[in-house]
């Protein structure tokens, strides 16, 4: 039977088949942002319940003005519509802190001999610091100043959006603390100079198929605490907590929230790191994912009351920044090549695959049949 692709067309590719699940939760943030103590507690519990049951939800009434969001989209489109020669001046490979333009050439991945083409380009930035800031540590590949293109009406609207979504992330982190039973500040104390990245993404038009080797973004989890995604187009699919791919259509006026690797480790597996992917719809569209992270040198391990012997065995302590930097090195060809050649040296081991990776029931069954 032909599967329904995210753009409404049919496809005979079983590798992109997903269930239609129209009851994913939508949480209004009004109770948290404007409510009393009881309403804040109710939101915090609903947030954690949604994360535990689905790993994914929509956030409405988040308080970020539409003009702020539209300004970031306009800046993104203005940059991505520049000539290639202009964009390459700000190539991410020229930055010591992994900031700037990542072309389609930086979005090709080869794992176990299989090459996947991801049909997008991005402009990446993070928590901004001055070049002479003493916290700008050369050993921290993700901590430092942003790269800014020489364009009018770019830096100001992008930073306005960054600050707005970063503030929203701080509010959600506090809500997670409450809903998980942590004392206030248990998690937020680790968010001071975070490696929280914003990506200005463009999925570009193409005539390639929607399959496992031609994607918008191939399947992965996010390496930080959680992700806040603003998107207006189709294509997103999420691996449910019972390991089935489900469709996650865009919902106007909301942010998509999914939990990441740090939340899974902190909670000893109560909250799962949401695996997700973006199909290649062949259509041009833009999105704004923001990855809410801790400071680079934070040690991540199961926290009370989740620090059972079983949890500690399943989630050995690790450094948040090393995990993020290591996965980034494995993901981007320019970094991977420098690391393998010895030009880029890091004081920690980098695993071939993310230990938080999960695959679907169907993929496990297929792997069993081919052994």
PyMOL commands that set and color helices and strands:
alter all, ss='L'
color gray80, all
select helices_A, chain A and resi 14-16+30-34+37-53+66-80+84-88+92-94+104-107+155-180+188-190+261-266+309-314+320-331+333-341+361-369
alter helices_A, ss='H'
color red, helices_A
select strands_A, chain A and resi 3-4+10-11+26-28+56-60+100-102+108-111+114-118+120-125+197-203+214-220+226-231+236-239+245-247+255-259+276-279+285-292+299-300+318-319
alter strands_A, ss='S'
color yellow, strands_A
deselect
rebuild
show_as cartoon
